[in-house]
Amino acid sequence: MNSLFKRILTMVLVALACYAGPLLAQNGKYVLTGNIPAVKDKIYLGHEVGDKYVVTDSAKVVNGTFMFKGMVKQPGFYKLESKGLKNPILFILENSAIHVAKPDSLSQAVINGSAAQDVYMGFYNGPWKAITAKAGDIYGRLDQAEKAGKKDTATRAGFDREFRILDTLNIAAVKEYILKHPASAGSAAIIYDRFIGYPNFPVAEAFFGLLTKDAQQSEIGEQISTALKTNAKTAKGKVAPAIAMADKNGKIVKLSDFKGKYVLVDFWASWCAPCRRENPNVVAAYKKYHDKGFEILGVSLDSKKDAWLKAIEADGLTWTHVSDLQAWSNSAVKAYGVKSVPASFLLDPEGKVVGKDLRGEELNKTLEGIFK
């Protein structure tokens, strides 16, 4: 069989798969086809299994086309990755005929055939646009204020109020949308994005209860359930998970070393813009309350030591810092269930959690109440 005939045959098979997909999907299988001209050799299909990313299949690409066949127990997030792709293509895979098209390197992938994916993207192409427009306006004005040197407490408090109002709008928009699609794994994905990835676990738990049993038992639903269980380990009144990690000089620092003092376990990274914006507030709190018994343990998600140390110096972070330089695979990140940064946990002298994700004026007021 010559190479030209092989290419023609492969293209025919892919075309047939697009047509025959619905029939195969009726038998509880998926047919995933794609047309991505930028990919020349192989493409890989994978997803998260527990704490690890697993490549589940690979396919040869001919003239930008490829095909996967298989079966998933439940709808879940999967990725398509290849050397020809600058960024992975993330989508919800389920047992149906799904087609992925990405005409060029700059365009976004268009995914058809996954009902859960349609629900998921329906939120981001609809209600979410109004939220991001408001967020963009607030961040723009915040940047202008900072450039103008307006870093006073009153200015920051005003922006904090605006962000709280925006958060209320976000919560309302998600609730309204998932009530329209309670049976979809796409709704579970939105809950995961908005309230697990950007932690608001009480809301995540409440909205998870609005989903049908099938949506809750989807792979994404199970990820929400696991995150809620991990979060329960750091609920108020719980003893925080142990931390033992190297500091800037390679010396092992333990969280238990801080017993007897109030300590803020602060998860951050040099590459995290929101973390760097929040750092001045943390610095101010440390200066104000350190002599009264307040400590900070900075846990970095950096993977490059130089970048980590430069950020510490540039932001004037004079407290204890640790990192295993494993980024999101950091052992403390997993133990505390951190899904985004900045993230913080305020512990009392016995090591019990008394507050989470306290930022800006909220952190200052909490510490003022403790040390008044």
C-alpha positions as CSV (number, residue, x, y, z in Angstrom):
1,M,0.0,0.0,0.0
2,N,1.7,3.2,-1.1
3,S,1.8,6.3,1.1
4,L,-0.7,8.3,-1.0
5,F,-3.3,5.6,-0.7
6,K,-2.7,5.4,3.1
7,R,-3.3,9.1,3.5
8,I,-6.5,8.9,1.4
9,L,-7.8,5.9,3.4
10,T,-7.1,7.7,6.7
11,M,-9.0,10.8,5.6
12,V,-11.9,8.6,4.4
13,L,-12.0,6.8,7.8
14,V,-12.0,10.1,9.7
15,A,-14.9,11.4,7.5
16,L,-16.8,8.2,8.1
17,A,-16.3,8.4,11.8
18,C,-17.9,11.9,11.8
19,Y,-20.9,10.4,10.2
20,A,-21.0,7.1,12.0
21,G,-20.3,8.6,15.4
22,P,-23.9,8.9,16.6
23,L,-24.4,5.2,15.9
24,L,-21.3,4.3,17.9
25,A,-22.4,6.7,20.7
26,Q,-25.6,4.8,21.0
27,N,-23.5,1.8,22.1
28,G,-22.0,3.9,24.9
29,K,-18.8,4.8,23.1
30,Y,-17.2,8.0,21.9
31,V,-15.7,8.9,18.5
32,L,-13.4,11.9,18.8
33,T,-12.3,13.4,15.5
34,G,-10.4,16.5,14.7
35,N,-9.0,18.8,12.1
36,I,-6.0,20.7,13.4
37,P,-3.6,21.7,10.6
38,A,-0.8,22.8,13.0
39,V,-0.4,19.3,14.3
40,K,1.8,17.2,12.0
41,D,2.8,14.0,13.8
42,K,1.0,12.6,16.9
43,I,-1.6,14.0,19.2
44,Y,-2.2,12.8,22.7
45,L,-5.4,12.5,24.8
46,G,-5.2,12.6,28.6
47,H,-6.8,13.7,31.8
48,E,-6.3,14.1,35.5
49,V,-6.6,10.9,37.6
50,G,-6.3,11.8,41.3
51,D,-3.2,14.0,41.6
52,K,-1.6,12.8,38.4
53,Y,-2.1,13.6,34.7
54,V,-2.4,10.4,32.6
55,V,-2.1,10.1,28.8
56,T,-4.9,7.7,28.0
57,D,-4.4,7.4,24.2
58,S,-2.5,8.7,21.2
59,A,-3.3,9.0,17.5
60,K,-1.4,9.6,14.3
61,V,-2.2,12.8,12.5
62,V,-2.5,12.8,8.7
63,N,-3.0,16.2,7.0
64,G,-4.2,17.6,10.3
65,T,-6.9,15.0,10.8
66,F,-7.1,12.3,13.5
67,M,-9.5,10.0,15.3
68,F,-9.9,8.5,18.8
69,K,-12.4,5.8,19.7
70,G,-13.2,4.7,23.2
71,M,-15.5,4.8,26.2
72,V,-15.6,6.9,29.4
73,K,-17.5,5.9,32.5
74,Q,-18.6,9.5,33.1
75,P,-18.2,12.8,31.4
76,G,-14.9,14.5,32.4
77,F,-12.3,17.1,31.4
78,Y,-9.8,15.8,28.9
79,K,-6.9,17.5,27.1
80,L,-5.6,17.2,23.5
81,E,-1.8,17.9,23.4
82,S,0.8,17.9,20.7
83,K,4.0,19.6,19.7
84,G,2.1,21.6,17.2
85,L,-0.2,23.1,19.8
86,K,1.0,26.0,21.8
87,N,-1.5,25.2,24.6
88,P,-3.5,22.1,25.2
89,I,-7.1,21.9,24.1
90,L,-9.3,21.3,27.2
91,F,-12.8,20.0,26.7
92,I,-15.5,17.7,28.2
93,L,-15.3,14.2,26.8
94,E,-18.4,12.0,26.9
95,N,-19.7,9.1,24.9
96,S,-20.9,10.8,21.8
97,A,-19.5,11.9,18.4
98,I,-17.3,14.9,19.1
99,H,-15.4,16.9,16.5
100,V,-12.6,19.4,17.3
101,A,-11.5,22.0,14.8
102,K,-8.7,24.6,15.2
103,P,-8.0,26.2,11.8
104,D,-4.8,28.0,12.9
105,S,-2.5,28.6,15.9
106,L,-4.2,31.8,16.9
107,S,-7.9,30.7,16.7
108,Q,-9.7,29.0,19.5
109,A,-10.7,25.4,19.1
110,V,-14.3,24.8,18.1
111,I,-15.8,21.7,19.7
112,N,-19.0,20.1,18.6
113,G,-20.9,17.0,19.7
114,S,-20.6,17.1,23.5
115,A,-23.8,18.3,25.1
116,A,-21.9,18.9,28.4
117,Q,-19.3,21.0,26.6
118,D,-22.1,23.0,25.0
119,V,-23.6,23.7,28.5
120,Y,-20.2,24.6,29.9
121,M,-19.3,27.0,27.1
122,G,-22.8,28.4,27.0
123,F,-22.1,30.0,30.4
124,Y,-18.8,31.5,29.3
125,N,-20.2,32.8,26.0
126,G,-23.2,34.2,27.8
127,P,-23.6,35.4,31.4
128,W,-19.9,35.3,32.2
129,K,-19.1,38.0,29.6
130,A,-21.0,40.6,31.7
131,I,-19.1,39.6,34.8
132,T,-15.7,39.8,33.1
133,A,-16.6,43.2,31.6
134,K,-17.2,44.6,35.1
135,A,-14.1,42.9,36.5
136,G,-12.0,44.4,33.7
137,D,-13.2,47.9,34.5
138,I,-12.4,47.5,38.2
139,Y,-9.0,46.0,37.6
140,G,-8.2,48.8,35.1
141,R,-9.1,51.5,37.6
142,L,-7.2,49.7,40.4
143,D,-4.1,49.6,38.2
144,Q,-4.4,53.3,37.5
145,A,-4.8,54.1,41.2
146,E,-1.7,52.1,42.0
147,K,0.3,53.8,39.3
148,A,-0.8,57.1,40.7
149,G,0.5,56.1,44.1
150,K,-3.0,55.8,45.7
151,K,-2.3,52.9,48.0
152,D,-4.0,54.2,51.1
153,T,-6.4,52.1,53.1
154,A,-9.5,54.0,52.0
155,T,-8.8,53.5,48.3
156,R,-8.1,49.8,48.8
157,A,-11.3,49.4,50.9
158,G,-13.3,51.0,48.1
159,F,-12.0,48.5,45.5
160,D,-12.5,45.7,48.0
161,R,-16.2,46.6,48.2
162,E,-16.5,46.6,44.4
163,F,-15.0,43.2,44.3
164,R,-17.4,41.9,46.9
165,I,-20.3,43.2,44.8
166,L,-18.9,41.6,41.7
167,D,-18.6,38.3,43.6
168,T,-22.2,38.5,44.5
169,L,-23.1,39.0,40.9
170,N,-20.9,36.0,40.0
171,I,-22.7,33.8,42.5
172,A,-26.1,34.8,41.3
173,A,-25.2,34.3,37.6
174,V,-23.9,30.8,38.2
175,K,-26.9,29.8,40.3
176,E,-29.4,31.0,37.7
177,Y,-27.5,29.1,35.0
178,I,-27.1,25.8,36.7
179,L,-30.7,25.8,37.8
180,K,-31.5,25.7,34.0
181,H,-29.1,22.8,33.5
182,P,-29.0,20.8,36.7
183,A,-28.5,17.4,34.9
184,S,-25.4,18.4,33.0
185,A,-21.8,17.7,33.8
186,G,-21.2,21.1,32.2
187,S,-22.9,22.7,35.2
188,A,-20.6,20.7,37.5
189,A,-17.6,22.1,35.5
190,I,-18.8,25.6,36.0
191,I,-19.1,25.1,39.8
192,Y,-15.6,23.6,39.8
193,D,-14.2,26.5,37.8
194,R,-15.8,29.3,39.8
195,F,-15.9,28.0,43.3
196,I,-13.3,25.3,43.6
197,G,-10.7,26.8,41.3
198,Y,-11.4,30.2,42.9
199,P,-12.2,28.9,46.4
200,N,-15.6,29.6,47.8
201,F,-16.4,26.2,49.3
202,P,-19.7,27.0,51.0
203,V,-21.1,28.2,47.7
204,A,-19.6,25.2,45.9
205,E,-21.2,22.8,48.4
206,A,-24.6,24.5,48.2
207,F,-24.6,24.6,44.3
208,F,-23.4,21.0,44.2
209,G,-26.6,20.1,46.0
210,L,-28.6,21.6,43.1
211,L,-27.2,19.1,40.6
212,T,-28.9,15.9,39.8
213,K,-27.4,12.6,40.9
214,D,-26.0,11.9,37.4
215,A,-24.2,15.3,37.3
216,Q,-22.9,14.8,40.8
217,Q,-21.5,11.4,39.8
218,S,-19.8,12.7,36.7
219,E,-16.0,12.7,36.8
220,I,-16.1,16.5,37.3
221,G,-18.8,16.1,40.0
222,E,-16.5,13.6,41.8
223,Q,-13.7,16.1,41.6
224,I,-15.9,18.7,43.4
225,S,-16.8,16.1,46.0
226,T,-13.1,15.3,46.6
227,A,-12.2,19.0,46.9
228,L,-15.0,19.5,49.4
229,K,-13.7,16.7,51.5
230,T,-10.2,18.0,51.4
231,N,-11.4,21.5,52.3
232,A,-13.2,20.0,55.3
233,K,-9.8,19.1,56.7
234,T,-9.0,22.8,57.0
235,A,-12.4,23.9,58.3
236,K,-12.5,26.4,61.1
237,G,-11.5,24.7,64.4
238,K,-9.6,21.9,62.6
239,V,-5.9,21.4,63.3
240,A,-4.1,22.4,60.0
241,P,-2.2,19.7,58.1
242,A,1.5,19.5,59.0
243,I,4.1,21.2,56.8
244,A,7.8,20.4,56.7
245,M,9.6,22.0,53.8
246,A,13.0,23.6,52.9
247,D,13.5,27.4,53.3
248,K,15.6,29.6,51.1
249,N,18.8,28.1,52.5
250,G,17.7,24.5,52.4
251,K,16.9,24.2,56.1
252,I,13.7,22.3,56.9
253,V,11.0,24.4,58.5
254,K,8.0,22.8,60.2
255,L,4.7,24.5,60.8
256,S,4.8,23.1,64.3
257,D,7.8,25.5,64.9
258,F,5.3,28.3,65.1
259,K,3.2,26.7,67.8
260,G,2.2,29.3,70.5
261,K,1.7,32.1,67.9
262,Y,-0.9,33.1,65.4
263,V,0.5,32.2,62.0
264,L,-0.7,32.9,58.5
265,V,0.1,30.1,56.1
266,D,0.3,32.1,52.9
267,F,0.4,30.3,49.5
268,W,1.7,32.5,46.7
269,A,4.1,32.6,43.7
270,S,6.4,35.1,42.0
271,W,4.4,34.6,38.7
272,C,1.0,35.3,40.4
273,A,-0.1,38.9,39.7
274,P,-2.9,38.9,42.3
275,C,-0.4,37.6,44.9
276,R,2.0,40.4,44.1
277,R,-0.8,42.9,44.4
278,E,-1.9,41.5,47.7
279,N,1.7,41.4,49.2
280,P,1.7,45.1,50.3
281,N,-1.3,44.4,52.5
282,V,0.3,41.3,54.0
283,V,3.5,43.3,54.6
284,A,1.5,46.0,56.4
285,A,-0.2,43.4,58.6
286,Y,3.1,41.7,59.5
287,K,4.7,45.0,60.4
288,K,1.7,46.0,62.6
289,Y,1.2,42.8,64.5
290,H,4.5,40.8,64.3
291,D,5.7,42.1,67.7
292,K,2.4,41.1,69.2
293,G,2.8,37.4,68.3
294,F,1.9,37.3,64.6
295,E,3.9,35.2,62.2
296,I,3.7,34.3,58.5
297,L,4.9,31.1,56.7
298,G,5.1,31.8,53.0
299,V,4.6,28.7,50.9
300,S,5.7,29.3,47.3
301,L,4.4,27.5,44.2
302,D,7.4,28.6,42.2
303,S,9.5,26.1,40.3
304,K,12.5,28.4,39.7
305,K,14.5,29.4,42.8
306,D,15.9,32.6,41.3
307,A,12.4,34.0,40.5
308,W,11.2,33.1,44.0
309,L,14.0,34.8,45.8
310,K,13.9,37.9,43.6
311,A,10.1,38.3,44.3
312,I,10.8,38.0,48.1
313,E,13.4,40.7,47.9
314,A,11.4,43.0,45.6
315,D,8.2,42.8,47.7
316,G,10.0,43.2,51.0
317,L,8.6,39.9,52.4
318,T,10.7,39.6,55.6
319,W,9.1,36.5,57.1
320,T,9.9,32.8,56.8
321,H,9.5,31.3,53.3
322,V,9.5,27.7,52.2
323,S,9.1,25.9,48.9
324,D,9.9,22.5,47.4
325,L,10.0,24.2,43.9
326,Q,7.4,21.7,42.6
327,A,4.8,24.4,41.5
328,W,1.3,22.9,41.7
329,S,2.7,19.5,42.8
330,N,3.9,21.2,46.1
331,S,3.1,18.8,48.9
332,A,1.5,21.5,51.1
333,V,-0.7,22.6,48.2
334,K,-2.1,19.1,48.0
335,A,-2.6,18.7,51.7
336,Y,-4.4,22.0,52.0
337,G,-6.4,21.6,48.8
338,V,-5.2,24.8,47.3
339,K,-6.7,25.3,43.8
340,S,-5.6,28.9,43.1
341,V,-3.3,31.5,44.6
342,P,-3.2,33.7,46.6
343,A,-4.6,31.4,49.3
344,S,-4.1,31.7,53.0
345,F,-5.0,30.0,56.3
346,L,-4.9,31.8,59.6
347,L,-4.0,29.5,62.5
348,D,-4.3,30.1,66.3
349,P,-1.5,29.3,68.8
350,E,-2.7,25.6,68.9
351,G,-2.5,25.3,65.1
352,K,-6.2,25.3,64.5
353,V,-7.7,27.2,61.6
354,V,-9.5,30.4,62.5
355,G,-9.8,32.0,59.1
356,K,-9.3,31.4,55.4
357,D,-8.3,33.6,52.4
358,L,-8.3,36.8,54.5
359,R,-7.2,39.6,52.3
360,G,-6.8,43.4,52.4
361,E,-8.9,45.0,55.1
362,E,-10.5,41.7,56.1
363,L,-7.1,40.4,57.3
364,N,-6.3,43.7,59.1
365,K,-9.7,43.7,60.9
366,T,-9.3,40.0,61.9
367,L,-5.9,40.6,63.4
368,E,-7.1,43.8,65.1
369,G,-9.8,41.8,66.8
370,I,-7.3,39.2,67.9
371,F,-4.6,41.6,69.2
372,K,-6.7,44.5,70.4
